[in-house]
């Protein structure tokens, strides 16, 4: 073997070790990791952020480490021209309400449905792509980050009401399935009005 070949093999081995380490960490946090690079799904045409503002209820989502409670909602408001304020709230098992706020904006004004969301000043923004919404009833959101030979993905099916018709839910799951998302991994959120009453006081 030449020195160049050995160097390439060492680099490949290092990449594999790093990938396996990332996989272990993410798997421990119940993230959904898939092989290959992120898909490039079609997004909502002519997305209108102004019509998207207001509160959305989390109906189903892929598991992730930063959302542990129930009764989850996302409320969007206009912070400044082109910048959307984000407020995520959830009810934890001990009865306390957990909330986090951030901001979202489209990097490319010609692709307004491809937003980037930031919650922490020094953390890189996360993709927030609106794949489909009718603004008044449902929204389907997808996020994916490439990790070399793997990618980690997130998805949310949201509704303006605490419930969603089964027909709509199945249609949105079909959209996710068509881009390779493991819909069998989706978790349902508890939006029961009695259980979630503390969120609405």
Secondary structure, 3 states (H helix, E strand, C coil): CCHHHHHHHHHHHHHHHHHHHHHHHHHHCCCEEEECCCCCCCCCCCCCHHHHCEEEEEEEECCCCCCCCEEEEEEEEEEECCEEEEEEEEECCCCCEEEEEEEEEECCHHHCCEEEEECCCCCCCEEEEEEEECCCCEEEEEEEEEECCEEEEEEEEEECCCCCCHHHHHHHHHHHHHCCCCHHHCEECCCCCCCCHHHHC
